């Protein structure tokens, strides 16, 4: 997206893959949305549902400028 900066960091420590995405937007902290009804599918908003299902753990670190959303997956 034009005008948006982000940083993706992947780290492997032992059997764990850590994924971090840093975004300068602090006004929108991520939240898991309820699963939409099958008769009303949406094209967006499924990211954290997938993260919650696939990751062993995840979280958000608010920073002075922006935030980092991270997830850890056992390999």
N, C-alpha and C positions, 0 to 999 in steps of 0.2 A: 504494500500500500504506500503510495507516495507520501513523503513527509513523516513516515513512521520509522523509528529506529528500534531494533530489538537485537538481543544477543542470545544465541543458542550455545549452551555448553553441555558436552557429554563427557562423563567421567566414569571410568570403570575401576572399582576397588574390590578386589577379590571377586566374589560371585554377584556383585551388585552393580547395576547400571544406574547412574544418577543423571537425570535430564533436567536442565535448568533453562528457563526462558525469562530473560529480563526485558521489561517493557517500561518505557518512561511514563506511561499513564498511571497515575496513582488514584485517580478519581473513580476508576472501575475495578474494584477488587473482585476476583472470580468467586462465583458461587455455583454449586451444583443445582441445576434446575430439575424439577420433577420430570419423569419420563412422559413424553407427550402421548396422548391417546392414539391408538393405531389409525383411527379414521381422520386424524388431523396431523399428519407428519410435517415436520419442519425441516428445512435444509440447513439450519444452523443451530448452535446451542447444544451440540452433543459432545463437545470436546471433553469437558470435565466428567461427563457420564462414562466416557471411555477410559479416562485416566483413573477414575475411581474403581472401575471394574478390573483394569489390567495392572495397576501399580500396587505394590505392597504397602506403600505409604506415600503421601504427597502433602504439600502445604504451600503457604504463601508467606513471603518475607517482605513486608512493606519497608521501603527505603526512603531516604530523604527526598530523592527524585526517582520516582517509579516504584517498581515492585519486581520481585523474582518469584515465579511459580516453579516449583520443583516436584519431581516424582522419582521414586526409586523402584526399580524392578529387579528381582532376583533372577540371575541367569542360570 
